[in-house]
Amino acid sequence: MSYPTNVCDFTVTFGVGEAVGPLNEMGLIRSIAMPLTTATNPVPATFPVYDPTIDLSTYDILANYTTMGQGTGPIGKPNNSVLTLTWRLSS
C-alpha cells in the first residue's frame, strides 16, 4: 500500500571511475535536451517577480542547487570507490 506525501527523493550513484576527485557542488536541472544544451536565461528585469507570460518550455531550468561538505570542504571520491547521493525535496 502506498500513501501520497510531499517528499521526492532523487538518487544518483557514481560508479568506479566516475566523478573522481573533489565534489563540491551539485544541482537539479530540468534539461530540455540530451546531451545538455546551453540556453539563454529569460529572467525578466523584474526578477524575482514571477511572470507567467514567459514560456520556459524551451529552456533548461535550475530547480535546486547546493554546495557539499559545508564547513568540512568537498567530498572526496577516489577512483576505486562507489558514491551514492540522495537529494530529498519536500514542501
Steps between C-alpha positions, in 0.01 A plus 500: 500500500629849421415839641546836329755731660662833426843338479700421186839324512754524218783246523816481292776239517849568367681174425867411495683748276211752488499847662851445637648774715358771725123551466408844628157580352197342339178616344169372367436618146200438276676467166310536173744287302762231537788563493469811715455812291589860570204735516463870564327570829179701438481649850298822480643830622246491784653185652404345747141585405336202326382573146267227363523645148860379458510162323770287668421181305806541274751581778699303752375578851709483817268349763737489797869541585725432797864492596623179658695459821417841648763576760698185424602555138402297192415131501795302365429202274792268419515321163428158654190595701124522444308803631121525532331832580131559573348844471166536683257777411191563705236766530 
